Amino acid sequence: MTFEEFIMQAREMNASDIHMTVGAPTVVRVNGELCKYTELSDQVVNKTILSILSAEQQKMLDEGKDIDFSFELKNGARQRVNVFRQSGKLAACIRLLNAEIPTLEELRMPPVLLDFAKKRRGLVLVTGPTGAGKSTTLAALVEYINKTRACHIITIEDPIEYRYKQEKATIHQRELGRDVPSFHEALRSALREDPDVILIGEMRDYETISLAMTAAETGHLVFGTLHTSSAAQTIDRIIDACPIHSQDQVRSQLASMIQGIIAQSLIPRSDGKGRVAAVEVMIGTDAIRNLIRSAKINMMETTMAAGSRDGMCTLNDSLAKLYRGNQISYETALEYSSDRNEMEKKLLSGI
């Protein structure tokens, strides 16, 4: 079996990831669960992993560095790869990406998310754990802009996951390690390249966060991601990443330019046929901005729950809706809830 056939067979299983490790069985993740894929000899696994690395990447690996990159098969199917060593042996995680960028409707996302793509300035964050579909949601938002607005979009990614075909928009995609050395350096350069929309693959550090907020404040629409599980946690993470002496200023800055936060998780469906997104949506209303400015983040979930007319939705609201639509089980709703007691009351009362 060729490596391409190996990948395509995993895709036919609807796998999202392949885990290859020298000295261990190769496993795949299907519907969020790991299952045994095939037995490959250590020699085959080692050779397969090295075959997808360039000479420069192999040198970096020998220097003890992890390697992140994406590659494309002859049929156009794209994969995101992380190669690393564990216990002195080679290992790789291969994320199987969609060939086509889905629409927000196809992703069954709340319609209010389109409003974020229609903004001309400000900061929109998509958050969630690894494998929650953040990159796909961002791609759907950017693709909507690409199809509806004549503007300049710059993406900064590590690595590039989706390739956009220019329609109304002009799009430049920059990849860390190949086109630019770091997120913050790429972002600093982007501000000199006449962008209208900037996508930052990950806001990892204070410098990147600071530049992203400056970009949003100076008339650009900025999309970014963080590994946080809720809107409130996202605000706290941004503030905590900043030096103590500047946190009050950052709160004020963030309050003025935040347009929204989309916090998502992929939840197992009750029928066993894949996973469905549970989505928390925070919108930058006056009430939300005041909470951020006054550091009353503990009141954010209550304000969001009361803001359904504006399109806001808490995680528990989203889980309850999925349960009432027979898409997830009662036990699953409780398991993924941020507040199990409140979730149980909501499910039993039908609210």
Beta strands, then each sheet from edge to edge (+ up, - down):
strand 1: 15-21
strand 2: 26-30
strand 3: 33-38
strand 4: 67-72
strand 5: 78-86
strand 6: 89-96
strand 7: 122-127
strand 8: 152-157
strand 9: 170-175
strand 10: 197-200
strand 11: 221-226
strand 12: 258-268
strand 13: 275-283
sheet 1: 3+ 2- 1+ 6- 5+ 4-
sheet 2: 9+ 8+ 10+ 11+ 7+ 12+ 13-
end
